[in-house]
Amino acid sequence: MLKTGRPSSTRDDERGAHMVPAKLEPMMVAHLALTGDRAQNARWRAQLEAIRQADAVDAAPDPESKAILANKDAWKQMRITGRLGSVFGLGLGSLWLAWLLPTYAVGHGFGWLAAASFLLPVPIAYKVGRKLWENASLAGMRDLGERPSFRRRLGVMARSMFRAFNAGFGFGFTLVFLTTLITWFMTPAPTLLAELMLDLRDGAFIGAITGGMSMVLAPLIGRGIPPGQSGVRSLGAGASLASFADD
């Protein structure tokens, strides 16, 4: 049977290119720790960020998103929003961890080394939350376009609040569900199904709290495209692009 599509070697090369930042970052950290060369580290990080941006443009599902992601200032705004939202989530999550770790280390007598396993899901939750915040920022820029009017900003405020809730919920749910899942190895429920149900309940409850508190960051994702590069006045479903060159 004749198979169509891109050669497997091309797909493998693309997958390898997407993995470049993840592979190089640990080596960059090690190089910085050994040499203290901050200037070189900054140059490498700028190059990796350019790779991430090119990958995001390539993976974008529609021309509107591609145009926004190709805008350097819009990309920077989206990435900063992702970091700020995730750091905010970490601040809220630290309250949960500040209760959980001593409870199992001292209260249940498992010790601090065992309780430190609750920190393992933190990078996962951070990555999930950051992706959700970045998606929310991109969606906000799609809705508002460049130089949005005050009336247009008010019109998308409800969507911005929902997106902020969704991003905060995703971070909180991921962190709490994974940490409570680890407790199964220490204080297990009678069955695995019961453990999963309890963990889902706790994750949804804490996620709703972090989501609600994250709504204060709605103005972060209720911002339009930074002016100066794209020349796009407004975007949205069916909107035309003023200028965009798809590489």
Sequence and secondary structure as in RCSB ss.txt:
>XXXX:A:sequence
MLKTGRPSSTRDDERGAHMVPAKLEPMMVAHLALTGDRAQNARWRAQLEAIRQADAVDAAPDPESKAILANKDAW
KQMRITGRLGSVFGLGLGSLWLAWLLPTYAVGHGFGWLAAASFLLPVPIAYKVGRKLWENASLAGMRDLGERPSF
RRRLGVMARSMFRAFNAGFGFGFTLVFLTTLITWFMTPAPTLLAELMLDLRDGAFIGAITGGMSMVLAPLIGRGI
PPGQSGVRSLGAGASLASFADD
>XXXX:A:secstr
    SS HHHHHHHHHHHTHHHHHHHHHHHHHHHH  HHHHHHHHHHHHHHHHHHHHHH SSHHHHHHHHSHHHH
HHHHHHHHHHHHHHHHHHHHHHHHHHHIIIIIS  HHHHHGGGGTHHHHHHHHHHHHHHHHHHHHHHHH BS  H
HHHHHTHHHHHHHHHHHHHHHHHHHHHHHHHHGGGTS  SSHHHHHHHHHHHHHHHHHHHHHHHGGGHHHHS  B
 TTSS     STT   S     
